[in-house]
Amino acid sequence: MNKAIYKRIVLKISGEALAGEQGFGIEEQTLQLIAGQIRDVVALGVEVSIVVGGGNIWRGISGNARGIERTTADYMGMLATVMNALALQSALEGNDVPTRVQTAIEMREIAEPFIRRKAMRHLEKGRVVIFGAGTGNPYFSTDTTAALRAAEMGAEVILMAKKVDGVYDADPVSHPDAKMYTSLSFIDVLNNGLRVMDATAASLCMENNIKIQVFNLTENGNIMKAVCGEPIGTVIGRE
Ligand code: GTP
């Protein structure tokens, strides 16, 4: 019998993870794999909010290369996260999981605006809340959004779902001998420039004592393992 060690979590799903093997856009199989795993942890009574990236559709940072001004490119990235949020909502509701999407930039015809107290009520009622449009500001990543929403929602942990098993000392794709860390401190992440998240996100988590667990989303059952405290992937904490 699975037993959750957390009451409230933020699940950070990168846009790339949604693209699956195809590398771009949203892969149906991956979407279903994620939705099924979330359904199972919601069934345990865990309150789940999701922050999703948009890199599978548009990367703000790549805008420069195309002559698009940085802030505009970042807003385009925020719109991409809304598309992913709606796709996740649809997949979750197809799995009978009640959801609400809230966006940091108001687009009322599409979704609710972000209202912290309303999001809390949704969580208490067992709904999965999906946060779209990042923080609503350029220059902030969706990792920072996850840290911010986790602090606002009082979540104990950010489950950072990636396409790799955890945090490595080198890129595991180009360096097959790269070593995976099982635990790290935020100071290690900041001092060693480990590219697991940006410094803003790491500092916010450190200051607010929010733990991060980085793990591989593509292995079915991993979200459940993380929620039940199994030592998968890399855990990042204060010490
Ligand atoms: P409770 O009343 O607390 O149970 O929450 P609720 O979300 O069921 O109530 P509400 O009447 O606010 O929302 C009903 C439906 O309308 C839900 O699917 C909401 O996501 C949606 N909804 C609420 N506000 C907005 C909005 O500003 N824009 C859009 N597009 N949908 C909204």
Boltz pocket constraint, residues with backbone or C-beta under 6 A from the ligand:
constraints:
  - pocket:
      binder: B
      contacts: [[A, 99], [A, 100], [A, 101], [A, 107], [A, 108], [A, 109], [A, 110], [A, 111], [A, 112], [A, 113], [A, 121], [A, 122], [A, 125]]
      max_distance: 6.0
